[in-house]
Amino acid sequence: MLDKLAAIKERFEEVGQLIIQPDAMSDMSKYTKLSKEYKDLEKVVAVYDEYKLVMDNIKSSKEILDKEKDPDFREMAKAELDELRERETELEKELKQMLIPKDPNDSKDCILEIRSGTGGDEAAIFAGDLFRMYERFCEKQGWNLTVLDLTFGSSGGYKEIISTVTGADVYGMLKYESGVHRVQRVPATETQGRVHTSAATVAVLPEMEEVDVNIDLNDVRKDTFCSSGPGGQSVNTTYSAVRLTHIPTGLVVTCQDQKSQIKNFEKALKVLRSRIYEIELAKHNEAVGAQRRSMVGSGDRSDKIRTYNYSQSRVTDHRINKTVYNLPDIMDGNIEEFISALRFAENAEKMKGGGMED
């Protein structure tokens, strides 16, 4: 571990020099990339420097205990040594967490897609509840959520709603939400008071740039139409809404949130890149094999990941067997408890898998 940390500090100092070079400052893309790397490395180096200081102080305390005869001085040195060893353990744990390989997509913005599943009208209503939950969560994080396209349910909610979320480490936090969310409650449409089980699917995709996923525009058919709002009424009379069809895969993306056809085209293209990336990633994971994939962070949209039981005010995440009894609070966007637990479980799984030995 110490060799890895020494190499990180060396790279940190190197990036610190590169970032002030004229060629970096004149190239905004290069400058942004180096700035981000510097900021990420700085966190690790700060903890590493404290760890080295603690180790030096432990050595000094041991030397005092070996040489000092005065009982008062020895007692003070022993008390200090106990505190230093406790801090040493804390810092080692923190550093091991920091050295766990990160998903390079964690810092990216994301595409958030919610679709109603089994359960008819109630599933669409539940999809709307989930969307509001994520909307509130994004507000609390200071992120920006923009709806790109939606289809309303006949009794409320959404059959489908697609958004972009932008901010700091968006994908790294929301990626754990991908999968099937199940609700158990008495629907508003139920006359007999029976509890129904319905479901909605959430997909969280990292927003990919052109350099990440290259799309041949000759393979994309572009259709334009008038944007529409609730009830199907026309929002404007210009053909600003865009529908892209990727001919090789059959993927279809629609975007109509902007009045500009060019902006809608650019946003739709980003969603298309993200969906193509998801397909390629699924192929890669299949080739790698199940033993190399994390059950916590796999993001497979076919997996049932969470159940929301309204009669018991219970929310259960099936991946980590975590249950809380504060459903209204969760539906108000307070899902940090689940995300933190899932992130911890995934990191523990990675550490167990190896690669963190000293």
C-alpha positions in Angstrom: 0.0 0.0 0.0 2.8 2.4 0.9 4.4 2.0 -2.6 1.0 2.9 -4.2 0.7 5.9 -2.0 4.3 7.1 -2.8 3.5 6.8 -6.5 0.3 8.8 -6.1 2.2 11.6 -4.3 4.8 11.6 -7.1 2.0 11.9 -9.7 0.3 14.7 -7.6 3.5 16.7 -7.7 3.9 16.1 -11.4 0.4 17.2 -12.2 1.0 20.3 -10.0 3.8 21.3 -12.4 1.9 20.3 -15.6 -1.1 22.4 -14.7 0.8 25.6 -14.7 2.5 25.0 -18.1 1.5 27.4 -20.9 0.3 24.6 -23.1 -2.1 23.3 -20.4 -3.5 26.8 -19.6 -4.2 27.5 -23.3 -6.0 24.2 -23.8 -9.2 24.3 -21.7 -9.9 20.6 -22.2 -6.5 19.6 -21.0 -6.5 22.1 -18.2 -9.9 20.8 -16.9 -8.7 17.2 -17.0 -5.5 18.0 -15.1 -7.4 20.2 -12.6 -9.8 17.3 -11.8 -6.9 14.8 -11.5 -5.1 17.3 -9.2 -8.1 17.7 -7.0 -8.7 13.9 -6.7 -5.1 13.2 -5.9 -4.9 16.0 -3.4 -7.5 14.3 -1.1 -5.4 11.1 -1.0 -2.1 12.9 -0.5 -3.5 14.9 2.4 -4.4 11.7 4.2 -1.1 10.0 3.2 0.9 13.0 4.7 -1.0 12.8 7.9 -0.4 9.0 8.0 3.3 9.5 7.6 3.3 12.1 10.3 1.5 9.7 12.7 4.0 6.9 11.9 6.9 9.3 12.7 5.3 10.2 16.0 4.8 6.6 16.8 8.4 5.9 16.2 9.4 8.9 18.5 7.1 7.7 21.3 8.5 4.2 21.1 12.0 5.7 21.4 11.0 7.7 24.5 9.6 4.6 26.1 12.8 2.7 25.4 15.1 5.3 26.8 13.1 7.3 29.4 13.2 6.3 33.0 11.0 9.0 34.5 7.6 7.3 35.3 5.6 10.5 34.5 7.3 11.0 31.1 6.8 7.3 30.3 3.1 7.5 31.2 2.6 10.5 28.9 4.5 8.8 26.1 2.4 5.6 26.5 -0.9 7.6 26.5 0.2 9.4 23.3 1.3 6.2 21.7 -2.2 4.6 22.3 -3.8 7.7 20.7 -1.4 7.5 17.7 -2.0 3.8 17.2 -5.8 4.4 17.2 -5.4 7.2 14.6 -3.0 5.0 12.6 -5.8 2.3 12.3 -8.3 4.9 11.2 -6.0 6.4 8.6 -5.1 3.0 7.2 -8.8 2.2 6.8 -9.4 5.5 5.1 -6.4 5.1 2.7 -7.5 1.5 1.8 -10.9 2.9 0.9 -9.3 5.6 -1.2 -7.1 3.1 -3.1 -10.1 1.0 -4.2 -10.2 1.4 -8.1 -13.0 3.8 -9.0 -15.4 3.5 -11.9 -14.1 6.1 -14.3 -17.7 7.1 -15.1 -18.5 8.0 -11.5 -17.8 11.7 -12.0 -20.0 11.9 -15.1 -23.4 13.4 -15.4 -26.2 10.8 -16.1 -29.3 10.0 -18.0 -32.2 8.9 -15.6 -34.9 6.8 -17.3 -38.0 5.7 -15.4 -40.6 3.4 -17.0 -43.8 1.8 -15.6 -43.7 -2.0 -15.5 -46.3 -4.5 -14.4 -49.3 -3.1 -12.7 -51.1 -1.0 -15.4 -52.2 2.5 -14.2 -50.8 2.0 -10.7 -47.4 1.2 -12.2 -47.4 4.6 -14.0 -48.5 6.4 -10.8 -45.6 4.7 -9.0 -43.2 5.7 -11.7 -44.3 9.3 -11.0 -43.7 8.8 -7.3 -40.2 7.6 -8.0 -39.5 10.5 -10.3 -40.6 13.0 -7.6 -38.3 11.1 -5.1 -35.3 11.5 -7.4 -36.3 15.1 -8.2 -36.3 15.9 -4.5 -33.0 14.1 -4.0 -31.3 16.0 -6.8 -32.5 19.3 -5.3 -31.0 18.5 -2.0 -27.7 17.6 -3.7 -27.7 20.9 -5.6 -27.9 19.0 -8.9 -29.8 20.1 -12.0 -32.5 17.7 -13.4 -33.9 18.4 -16.9 -36.7 16.4 -18.4 -36.0 15.4 -22.0 -39.1 13.4 -22.9 -42.1 11.9 -21.2 -45.3 10.0 -21.8 -48.1 10.4 -19.2 -50.1 7.6 -17.7 -53.8 7.6 -18.3 -54.6 7.9 -14.5 -51.5 10.0 -13.6 -47.8 9.5 -13.3 -45.7 8.4 -16.3 -45.5 5.5 -18.6 -42.0 6.8 -19.3 -40.0 9.8 -18.3 -36.4 10.5 -19.4 -34.2 13.2 -17.8 -30.6 14.3 -17.6 -29.0 15.0 -14.2 -25.9 17.3 -14.0 -23.7 18.0 -11.0 -20.8 16.7 -9.0 -20.3 12.9 -9.0 -23.9 12.3 -10.2 -23.5 8.9 -11.8 -21.3 7.7 -8.9 -24.2 8.2 -6.5 -27.3 7.4 -8.7 -25.9 4.3 -10.4 -27.1 2.1 -7.5 -30.7 3.0 -8.4 -30.8 1.0 -11.6 -33.1 -1.9 -11.5 -36.7 -2.9 -10.8 -38.5 -1.0 -8.0 -41.6 -2.7 -6.6 -44.5 -1.1 -4.7 -47.0 -2.8 -2.5 -50.1 -0.7 -1.6 -53.8 -0.2 -2.2 -54.0 1.8 -5.5 -56.2 4.8 -5.8 -58.0 2.9 -8.6 -58.8 -0.1 -6.3 -62.4 -0.2 -5.0 -62.2 -3.3 -2.8 -59.2 -2.1 -0.7 -56.9 -4.8 -1.8 -53.1 -4.4 -1.8 -51.6 -4.6 -5.2 -48.0 -5.2 -6.3 -46.7 -3.1 -9.1 -43.3 -2.2 -10.5 -41.3 0.4 -12.3 -37.9 0.2 -13.9 -35.2 2.7 -13.3 -32.1 2.9 -15.6 -29.2 5.2 -14.7 -26.7 5.7 -17.6 -23.5 7.7 -17.6 -23.7 10.5 -20.0 -21.2 9.7 -22.7 -19.3 12.2 -24.9 -18.3 11.8 -28.5 -14.8 10.7 -27.5 -16.3 7.9 -25.4 -18.8 6.5 -27.9 -18.4 7.2 -31.6 -21.7 7.1 -33.6 -21.7 7.2 -37.4 -24.4 9.7 -38.2 -25.0 7.8 -41.4 -26.5 5.1 -39.2 -28.9 7.5 -37.5 -32.3 8.5 -39.0 -33.5 11.9 -37.8 -37.2 12.8 -37.7 -38.7 16.1 -36.5 -42.1 16.9 -35.2 -44.0 19.6 -33.1 -43.4 19.4 -29.4 -46.4 18.4 -27.3 -47.4 18.8 -23.7 -49.9 17.2 -21.3 -53.0 15.9 -23.1 -51.3 16.0 -26.4 -51.8 19.6 -27.2 -49.2 21.3 -29.4 -46.7 23.4 -27.4 -45.3 25.1 -30.5 -45.9 25.0 -34.2 -42.3 24.6 -35.3 -40.7 21.2 -35.9 -38.3 21.5 -32.9 -38.8 18.1 -31.4 -36.4 15.4 -32.5 -36.6 11.6 -32.8 -33.4 9.7 -33.6 -33.4 6.1 -34.7 -30.1 4.2 -34.6 -30.6 1.8 -37.5 -28.0 -0.9 -36.5 -29.5 -1.4 -33.0 -33.1 -0.2 -33.5 -32.7 2.2 -30.5 -35.1 5.2 -30.6 -34.5 8.5 -28.7 -36.9 11.4 -28.5 -36.1 14.9 -27.1 -38.5 17.8 -27.1 -37.7 19.9 -24.0 -35.9 22.7 -26.0 -37.4 25.2 -28.4 -34.3 24.8 -30.6 -34.2 21.7 -32.9 -30.4 21.8 -32.8 -30.3 21.6 -29.0 -32.9 18.8 -28.9 -30.7 16.9 -31.5 -27.6 17.4 -29.4 -29.4 16.1 -26.2 -31.0 13.2 -28.0 -27.6 12.2 -29.4 -26.1 12.2 -25.8 -28.9 9.8 -24.7 -28.3 7.6 -27.7 -24.6 7.4 -26.9 -25.4 6.4 -23.4 -27.7 3.7 -24.4 -25.3 2.3 -27.0 -22.6 2.4 -24.2 -24.9 0.4 -21.9 -25.4 -2.3 -24.6 -21.6 -2.6 -25.2 -21.0 -2.7 -21.4 -23.5 -5.5 -21.0 -21.7 -7.5 -23.7 -18.4 -6.9 -22.0 -19.8 -8.0 -18.6 -21.1 -11.1 -20.1 -17.7 -11.9 -21.6 -15.9 -11.1 -18.3 -18.1 -13.5 -16.4 -20.4 -13.2 -13.4 -17.6 -13.8 -10.9 -15.9 -10.5 -11.8 -19.1 -8.4 -11.5 -20.3 -6.6 -8.4 -23.8 -7.7 -7.3 -24.3 -4.2 -5.7 -23.2 -2.0 -8.5 -24.1 -4.1 -11.6 -26.9 -1.8 -12.5 -28.8 -4.6 -14.3 -32.3 -3.1 -15.0 -33.9 -6.6 -14.8 -32.9 -7.1 -11.2 -35.5 -6.5 -8.5 -33.6 -4.2 -6.2 -36.1 -2.5 -3.8 -39.6 -2.9 -2.4 -41.7 0.0 -1.0 -44.5 -1.3 1.3 -47.0 1.4 2.1 -49.1 -0.4 4.7 -46.0 -1.1 6.8 -44.2 2.1 5.9 -41.3 -0.2 5.0 -38.6 0.1 2.3 -36.3 -2.9 1.7 -33.2 -3.0 -0.5 -32.8 -6.7 -1.5 -29.2 -6.4 -2.5 -27.9 -5.6 1.0 -30.9 -6.9 3.0 -31.4 -3.4 4.5 -34.9 -2.4 5.7 -36.0 1.0 7.1 -39.5 1.9 8.4 -39.6 5.6 7.2 -41.2 5.3 3.8 -42.6 8.9 3.6 -39.1 10.2 4.4 -37.6 8.0 1.6 -40.2 9.1 -0.9 -39.4 12.7 0.0 -35.9 12.1 -1.5 -34.0 11.1 1.6 -32.3 8.1 0.0 -28.7 8.9 1.1 -28.9 6.1 3.8 -29.4 3.5 1.1 -26.8 4.9 -1.3 -24.2 5.1 1.5 -24.9 1.5 2.5 -24.7 0.3 -1.1 -21.5 2.2 -1.7 -19.9 0.7 1.5 -21.1 -2.8 0.5 -19.6 -2.5 -3.0 -16.3 -1.2 -1.6 -16.2 -4.1 0.9 -16.8 -6.5 -1.9 -14.0 -5.0 -4.0 -11.6 -5.2 -1.0 -12.5 -8.8 -0.4 -11.8 -9.5 -4.1 -8.2 -8.6 -3.6 -5.8 -6.0 -4.9 -5.6 -4.1 -1.6 -2.7 -6.0 0.1 0.1 -4.1 1.6 
